[in-house]
Every structure is written in structure tokens, then in C-alpha cells.
Amino acid sequence: MDFTLELVVVPVSDVERAKAFYGERCGFHVDVDRSFGDAFRVVQLTPPGSACSISIGTGLASMTPGSLQGLQLCVTDIDAARAQLVRQGVDATPVRFLEDGKWKDGHGGAWNSFFFFSDPDGNGWTVQEKPAASA
């Protein structure tokens, strides 16, 4: 039996602002934007190349906006990914790696290069470089 993670609810305070951030700045595809009365709205967005989407909206969950931390995206070129997001207006940290339990600026070995950013509410994202698939 496969258990696939398809959707993560991200708590936000302003749906339009968050939709613009994820759709325009982060480049996520807007899959769904539907309202069912004033109390329920769902906006589903999918990162390019991802099988898992995020959902923002009204009436989805009882989490505090900005309380979700540790969402992670993986890329094969950390420098290109960071440059793209920064160019589109995302405030991202420098590329960093872990050494002896401490963060240092620069690139680490395989699976050890990261940068971080937050959405307008403070939900925290990590972007990690994964090694390119071997042929």
C-alpha cells in the first residue's frame, strides 16, 4: 500500500497576499482557487516539478498563521534556485551548510547545501540541494 503525501495546509492571515507570494514570487502553479461561501476558501498551489501541493485559504485548519516551520523543497542546483527566488522578490538567506553542528555560509557535500526563506506570515521554508541522479 502506497501512502503519498499530496497536500500540506499552510496557515496564512491574508489569502490574496499569500497567493501572490507563492504564485508570483515562488513560481508555484495555482491549481485551484474556490470559495464556498464567506467562511471557506481553498487555494491549492504546486511547486514546479512537485507531486505535493500546498493549500492556503479560509476555514481550512485551526493553526496560527506563520506557525508552520520546516517545509522543505529539494532542487538539483541550489545557486540557480536561490537566484531565481531572489530575482522574483523572495528574501532568502545565503547558501549554508552544516559542519560540526553549526551553520556556515557556503556549500557542503552531497545533501548538505541549503537556503531558507519565509512567507509573509513567517511560515518557514528550507531549500536543500540534492545530488543529480546518476545516469
C-alpha positions, 0 to 999 in steps of 0.5 A: 500500500502506497501512502503519498503525501499530496497536500500540506495546509499552510496557515496564512492571515491574508489569502490574496497576499499569500497567493501572490507570494507563492504564485508570483514570487515562488513560481508555484502553479495555482491549481485551484482557487474556490470559495464556498461561501464567506467562511471557506476558501481553498487555494491549492498551489504546486511547486514546479516539478512537485507531486505535493501541493500546498493549500492556503485559504479560509476555514481550512485548519485551526493553526496560527498563521506563520506557525508552520516551520520546516517545509522543505523543497529539494532542487538539483542546483541550489545557486540557480534556485536561490537566484531565481527566488531572489530575482522574483522578490523572495528574501532568502538567506545565503547558501549554508551548510552544516559542519560540526553542528553549526551553520556556515555560509557556503556549500557542503557535500552531497545533501548538505547545501541549503537556503531558507526563506519565509512567507509573509506570515513567517511560515518557514521554508528550507531549500536543500540541494540534492545530488543529480541522479546518476545516469 
